Amino acid sequence: MYSRVQRKKKKINPYYFLLFFILAGIGGVIWFQIMDKKGHSEVQEVANTFIQVLESKEYEKLENVLEKQSYTSLDYTLEEVIDKYDRIFNGINISNIHASKIEMGKVKNHGYELSYQLSFTTPLGTVENLNYKTKINKTDGKYLVKWDPSLIFPGMEGKDKVAFHYKEAERGEIKDHSGNGLAVNEDFKWVGVVPLELGQGIEKDNTLQRISQQFEIPIEEINQKLNQSWVKDNLFVPLKIIESNKAEIMPGASYQNIKLRYYPLKEAAAHLIGYVGKATKEDLDKNPKLSDGNMIGKAGLEKAFDKELRGKDGGEILIVDELGNKKHEFQKVEKIDGEDIQLTIDSYIQREAFKHLKGKAGSTVVMNPKEGGLYALVSSPSFDPNKMVQGISQQEYDLYVKDENKPFISRYAVGYAPGSTFKTITASIGLDSKVTYPDKLRNIKGLSWQKDGTWGRYSVTRVSDVQHVNMSKALIYSDNIYFAQEAIEMGEKTFRNGLNQFIFGEDLDLPIVMNPAQISKQNTFQSEILLADTAYGQGELMITPIQQATMYSVFQNEGKIVYPKLLNDKSERKTKSAISSLTASEMMKNLTAVVSDPNGTAHLLFNPAHQLAAKTGTAELKMKQGEKGNENSFLLAFDAEKDSFLLLSLVEHYTPGSSATQLNQLFIEELFSYFK
């Protein structure tokens, strides 16, 4: 007999099942959120890297972010994708790439959609807010960007390409008042060689020697250019730019056409017109609108009016198919050729004014005294601006730089003590203030004078010992003592008030850099010696030849200054009253006597066939009284009958036979004939 054990099953509470499922669900949600957050972080990292690659143009890093299947399915290799970006963005020189409005959203099948906008700068200008969209998918456990050509430029597909056609604006020309070219665009030739066509050994050496002699290119320079790293047997190697009519057929020499800036007056107008050159890195940094290789004004009016002359380049960026057929115009800008600039300059007068300086250090300004137009602005010695454009050798450039007469200085815009030509201003102020009058005599003895013992060892000197001196004689003989005494009698206040009626301290409205004319370094002379010295054109006076010519225009305009102008436009002439018309008339009569009187310092210029008024001057440059210093020679001369011209000429450190008066004697005759 046995006993039976009865087991009872324990009944499970259904609430336990519910709790289990709730906890499992919460865990799943947490796990899913963790995994989703991790996935989102990975996607964000890929998106950031892709955007960074685009902005920095580091296309070799695309390998790490692009889905391989996306580009191989379009028959691209990774290398081809990278090369496509490089050819377009670096080949066209696209810069300042910036991404904005970067957004990312989740889509079905655990993928993400990335959208963004790109802005960048092409050589044609700024492209803004281009819209891009792509997907970021998980492939082999990794999130990667799905690529197609529309991620380069929207609208691109398949094997589309980008074509860039650049249209360079034609630079405007600079012309004289008659339309003659001062800066023009001319056709030239590059003379060069193709190494394959030179032969070998002795034949090659002989050919290069002939080319060297024919075109005046040192054989060392030719060999240096042939040894450049980029040179290949079948490539044209440029050697020198020559004028088109000098391109002769000869064995080994090849030619290519090129259009360049040309300056017909060469040295005669180099300082005024200036020259162009390729934009440097510094130029590009200053002006982001410039592109590498742009030709810009480097000096003179080419630089002053560069924006107007240069115009605006244009072109088009197109999306084309594999065969080059146009599909879509991505960016287009019409080119705008530069403006022509017409000056008041007269080519003939400019050329002749330069020629008559005969290479001496100096300047000549010729002005239309009635209208203010500048007929000539000449500085000597000079340089050939065409060499700056066509290519100047280091040896030629060094010759300019080492020249003690400094050929790069624009002397018409440099301040000088004007010397005795300034006595015309002192006399005019004296007449207007009623201190000076034509018949007033001063009894002056000897060749030196000082007011009193307070002047110490300082005295004013003169050249001619004329005892009884009136204003007319003082101008004819150029008497320093007379004008020093007149200024002291006027006193500083009256004299300065008279000077302030002129253009001292003013900036002239000219596209030329120069300091305003200066009376003295301080607002007062602070000594009678400086007052006396200023009266005859020395002291601390600093006046450029342009400013001198402007001041002296009062004598042909009834006491009004006519301001100079360089642009031949329709603007009204600008004037300013400086002296009375009565004084201007009296001065005209006396300055005519400086030429006609046999004792006059400008009598060399006398010709009974016409009426010329003039005043000569010298300004001595010395450190102290008693020593002999170098002298600058000046000449003021103008047509006293028909007012056709006013001339102001300067010769630095002149020597006997080369004063401003002597150098300009024939030139003044030419001016009278030219304006007849």
QUIDARA-V701216 format. One record per residue. N is the residue number from 1. RES is the residue in one small letter. SS is DSSP state (h for helix, s for strand, l for the rest). PSI is psi as a letter, one per 20 degrees, with the letter a starting at -180 (* if undefined). Layout:
n->{N	N}
res->{RES	RES}
ss->{SS	SS}
psi->{PSI	PSI}
This chain:
n->{1	2	3	4	5	6	7	8	9	10	11	12	13	14	15	16	17	18	19	20	21	22	23	24	25	26	27	28	29	30	31	32	33	34	35	36	37	38	39	40	41	42	43	44	45	46	47	48	49	50	51	52	53	54	55	56	57	58	59	60	61	62	63	64	65	66	67	68	69	70	71	72	73	74	75	76	77	78	79	80	81	82	83	84	85	86	87	88	89	90	91	92	93	94	95	96	97	98	99	100	101	102	103	104	105	106	107	108	109	110	111	112	113	114	115	116	117	118	119	120	121	122	123	124	125	126	127	128	129	130	131	132	133	134	135	136	137	138	139	140	141	142	143	144	145	146	147	148	149	150	151	152	153	154	155	156	157	158	159	160	161	162	163	164	165	166	167	168	169	170	171	172	173	174	175	176	177	178	179	180	181	182	183	184	185	186	187	188	189	190	191	192	193	194	195	196	197	198	199	200	201	202	203	204	205	206	207	208	209	210	211	212	213	214	215	216	217	218	219	220	221	222	223	224	225	226	227	228	229	230	231	232	233	234	235	236	237	238	239	240	241	242	243	244	245	246	247	248	249	250	251	252	253	254	255	256	257	258	259	260	261	262	263	264	265	266	267	268	269	270	271	272	273	274	275	276	277	278	279	280	281	282	283	284	285	286	287	288	289	290	291	292	293	294	295	296	297	298	299	300	301	302	303	304	305	306	307	308	309	310	311	312	313	314	315	316	317	318	319	320	321	322	323	324	325	326	327	328	329	330	331	332	333	334	335	336	337	338	339	340	341	342	343	344	345	346	347	348	349	350	351	352	353	354	355	356	357	358	359	360	361	362	363	364	365	366	367	368	369	370	371	372	373	374	375	376	377	378	379	380	381	382	383	384	385	386	387	388	389	390	391	392	393	394	395	396	397	398	399	400	401	402	403	404	405	406	407	408	409	410	411	412	413	414	415	416	417	418	419	420	421	422	423	424	425	426	427	428	429	430	431	432	433	434	435	436	437	438	439	440	441	442	443	444	445	446	447	448	449	450	451	452	453	454	455	456	457	458	459	460	461	462	463	464	465	466	467	468	469	470	471	472	473	474	475	476	477	478	479	480	481	482	483	484	485	486	487	488	489	490	491	492	493	494	495	496	497	498	499	500	501	502	503	504	505	506	507	508	509	510	511	512	513	514	515	516	517	518	519	520	521	522	523	524	525	526	527	528	529	530	531	532	533	534	535	536	537	538	539	540	541	542	543	544	545	546	547	548	549	550	551	552	553	554	555	556	557	558	559	560	561	562	563	564	565	566	567	568	569	570	571	572	573	574	575	576	577	578	579	580	581	582	583	584	585	586	587	588	589	590	591	592	593	594	595	596	597	598	599	600	601	602	603	604	605	606	607	608	609	610	611	612	613	614	615	616	617	618	619	620	621	622	623	624	625	626	627	628	629	630	631	632	633	634	635	636	637	638	639	640	641	642	643	644	645	646	647	648	649	650	651	652	653	654	655	656	657	658	659	660	661	662	663	664	665	666	667	668	669	670	671	672	673	674	675	676}
res->{m	y	s	r	v	q	r	k	k	k	k	i	n	p	y	y	f	l	l	f	f	i	l	a	g	i	g	g	v	i	w	f	q	i	m	d	k	k	g	h	s	e	v	q	e	v	a	n	t	f	i	q	v	l	e	s	k	e	y	e	k	l	e	n	v	l	e	k	q	s	y	t	s	l	d	y	t	l	e	e	v	i	d	k	y	d	r	i	f	n	g	i	n	i	s	n	i	h	a	s	k	i	e	m	g	k	v	k	n	h	g	y	e	l	s	y	q	l	s	f	t	t	p	l	g	t	v	e	n	l	n	y	k	t	k	i	n	k	t	d	g	k	y	l	v	k	w	d	p	s	l	i	f	p	g	m	e	g	k	d	k	v	a	f	h	y	k	e	a	e	r	g	e	i	k	d	h	s	g	n	g	l	a	v	n	e	d	f	k	w	v	g	v	v	p	l	e	l	g	q	g	i	e	k	d	n	t	l	q	r	i	s	q	q	f	e	i	p	i	e	e	i	n	q	k	l	n	q	s	w	v	k	d	n	l	f	v	p	l	k	i	i	e	s	n	k	a	e	i	m	p	g	a	s	y	q	n	i	k	l	r	y	y	p	l	k	e	a	a	a	h	l	i	g	y	v	g	k	a	t	k	e	d	l	d	k	n	p	k	l	s	d	g	n	m	i	g	k	a	g	l	e	k	a	f	d	k	e	l	r	g	k	d	g	g	e	i	l	i	v	d	e	l	g	n	k	k	h	e	f	q	k	v	e	k	i	d	g	e	d	i	q	l	t	i	d	s	y	i	q	r	e	a	f	k	h	l	k	g	k	a	g	s	t	v	v	m	n	p	k	e	g	g	l	y	a	l	v	s	s	p	s	f	d	p	n	k	m	v	q	g	i	s	q	q	e	y	d	l	y	v	k	d	e	n	k	p	f	i	s	r	y	a	v	g	y	a	p	g	s	t	f	k	t	i	t	a	s	i	g	l	d	s	k	v	t	y	p	d	k	l	r	n	i	k	g	l	s	w	q	k	d	g	t	w	g	r	y	s	v	t	r	v	s	d	v	q	h	v	n	m	s	k	a	l	i	y	s	d	n	i	y	f	a	q	e	a	i	e	m	g	e	k	t	f	r	n	g	l	n	q	f	i	f	g	e	d	l	d	l	p	i	v	m	n	p	a	q	i	s	k	q	n	t	f	q	s	e	i	l	l	a	d	t	a	y	g	q	g	e	l	m	i	t	p	i	q	q	a	t	m	y	s	v	f	q	n	e	g	k	i	v	y	p	k	l	l	n	d	k	s	e	r	k	t	k	s	a	i	s	s	l	t	a	s	e	m	m	k	n	l	t	a	v	v	s	d	p	n	g	t	a	h	l	l	f	n	p	a	h	q	l	a	a	k	t	g	t	a	e	l	k	m	k	q	g	e	k	g	n	e	n	s	f	l	l	a	f	d	a	e	k	d	s	f	l	l	l	s	l	v	e	h	y	t	p	g	s	s	a	t	q	l	n	q	l	f	i	e	e	l	f	s	y	f	k}
ss->{l	l	l	l	l	l	l	l	l	l	l	l	l	h	h	h	h	h	h	h	h	h	h	h	h	h	h	h	h	h	h	h	h	h	h	h	h	h	h	h	h	h	h	h	h	h	h	h	h	h	h	h	h	h	h	h	l	l	h	h	h	h	h	h	l	s	l	h	h	h	h	h	l	l	l	l	l	h	h	h	h	h	h	h	h	h	h	h	h	h	l	l	l	l	s	s	s	s	s	s	s	s	s	s	s	s	s	l	l	l	s	s	s	s	s	s	s	s	s	s	s	s	l	l	s	s	s	s	s	s	s	s	s	s	s	s	s	s	s	l	l	s	s	s	s	l	l	l	h	h	h	l	l	l	l	l	l	l	l	l	s	s	s	s	s	s	s	l	l	l	l	l	l	s	s	l	l	l	l	l	s	s	s	s	s	s	s	s	s	s	s	s	s	s	h	h	h	l	l	l	h	h	h	h	h	h	h	h	h	h	h	h	h	h	h	l	l	l	h	h	h	h	h	h	h	h	l	l	l	l	l	l	l	l	l	s	s	s	s	s	s	s	s	h	h	h	l	l	l	l	l	l	l	s	s	s	s	s	s	s	s	s	l	l	l	h	h	h	h	h	h	h	h	l	s	s	s	s	l	l	h	h	h	h	h	h	l	l	l	l	l	l	l	l	s	s	s	s	s	h	h	h	h	h	l	h	h	h	h	h	l	s	l	s	s	s	s	s	s	s	l	l	l	l	l	s	s	s	s	s	s	s	s	l	l	s	l	l	l	l	s	s	s	l	l	l	h	h	h	h	h	h	h	h	h	h	l	l	l	l	l	s	s	s	s	s	s	l	l	l	l	l	s	s	s	s	s	s	s	s	l	l	l	l	h	h	h	h	h	h	l	l	l	h	h	h	h	h	h	h	h	h	l	l	l	l	l	l	l	l	h	h	h	l	l	s	l	l	h	h	h	h	h	h	h	h	h	h	h	h	h	h	l	l	l	l	l	l	l	l	l	s	s	l	l	l	l	s	s	l	l	l	h	h	h	l	l	l	l	s	s	l	l	l	l	l	l	s	s	l	h	h	h	h	h	h	h	l	l	h	h	h	h	h	h	h	h	h	h	h	l	h	h	h	h	h	h	h	h	l	l	l	l	l	l	l	l	l	l	l	l	l	l	l	l	l	l	s	l	l	l	l	l	l	l	l	l	h	h	h	h	h	h	h	h	l	l	l	l	l	l	s	s	l	h	h	h	h	h	h	h	h	h	h	h	h	l	l	l	s	s	s	l	l	s	l	s	l	l	l	l	l	l	l	s	s	s	l	l	l	h	h	h	h	h	h	h	h	h	h	h	h	h	h	h	h	l	l	l	l	l	l	h	h	h	l	l	l	l	l	l	s	s	s	s	s	s	s	s	s	s	l	l	l	l	l	l	l	l	s	s	s	s	s	s	s	s	s	s	l	l	l	l	l	l	s	s	s	s	s	s	l	l	l	l	l	l	l	l	h	h	h	h	h	h	h	h	h	h	h	h	h	h	h	h	l}
psi->{q	r	q	p	p	o	p	p	p	p	p	p	p	h	h	g	g	g	h	g	h	g	g	g	g	g	g	g	g	g	g	g	h	g	h	g	g	g	g	h	g	g	g	h	g	g	g	g	g	g	g	h	g	g	h	i	k	m	i	i	i	h	h	i	i	q	o	g	h	h	h	h	i	j	k	q	r	g	h	h	g	g	h	g	g	g	h	g	h	h	h	i	l	p	r	l	p	p	q	r	l	o	q	p	q	q	r	r	k	k	r	q	p	p	q	r	q	p	q	r	p	r	i	i	a	p	p	q	l	p	p	q	p	r	q	o	q	p	p	l	j	p	p	q	p	p	q	r	h	i	i	f	p	p	i	q	r	c	k	q	r	p	p	o	o	p	o	p	q	p	p	q	q	p	q	a	i	j	j	q	p	h	o	r	o	q	p	r	p	p	p	a	q	o	h	h	j	i	a	q	c	h	g	g	g	g	g	h	g	g	g	g	g	g	j	l	p	p	h	h	h	g	h	g	h	h	j	q	h	i	p	r	h	j	q	p	o	p	g	q	p	r	q	h	i	j	n	q	p	q	p	h	p	q	q	q	q	q	p	r	p	q	n	h	i	c	h	h	j	g	h	g	h	b	r	r	r	q	p	r	h	g	g	h	h	h	n	i	i	q	q	p	i	q	p	r	p	h	r	b	h	h	g	h	k	g	g	g	h	h	b	p	q	a	a	q	p	q	p	q	a	h	j	j	p	p	h	p	o	g	p	p	p	p	q	o	q	q	q	q	p	p	r	i	q	o	g	g	g	g	g	h	g	g	g	i	i	k	i	q	o	a	q	p	p	p	q	o	i	h	i	i	p	o	h	p	o	p	p	q	r	a	r	o	h	h	h	h	g	i	o	p	q	h	g	g	g	h	g	g	h	i	p	i	j	m	i	i	p	n	h	i	j	p	p	q	p	i	b	i	h	i	h	h	g	g	g	g	h	g	g	h	j	j	g	q	q	g	i	p	q	p	o	p	p	a	j	q	q	q	g	a	i	i	i	c	j	p	q	p	q	r	g	p	m	p	g	o	p	a	g	g	h	h	g	g	i	m	o	g	g	g	h	g	h	g	h	h	h	g	q	g	g	g	g	h	h	g	h	i	i	b	k	p	i	q	p	q	m	q	l	p	p	q	q	q	q	p	g	r	h	r	i	q	h	j	q	h	g	h	g	g	h	h	h	k	j	c	c	j	p	o	p	q	h	g	h	g	g	g	g	i	i	h	h	j	k	k	j	p	p	o	q	q	q	h	p	m	a	j	q	q	q	p	r	p	p	h	r	q	h	g	g	g	g	g	h	g	g	h	h	h	h	h	g	h	p	h	i	q	i	j	h	h	i	p	o	i	i	r	o	p	q	r	p	r	q	q	o	p	o	q	h	r	p	h	q	p	r	q	p	p	p	q	p	p	p	q	o	i	g	i	k	h	q	p	p	o	q	p	o	q	l	q	r	p	i	k	r	h	g	g	h	j	g	h	g	h	h	h	g	g	h	h	i	*}
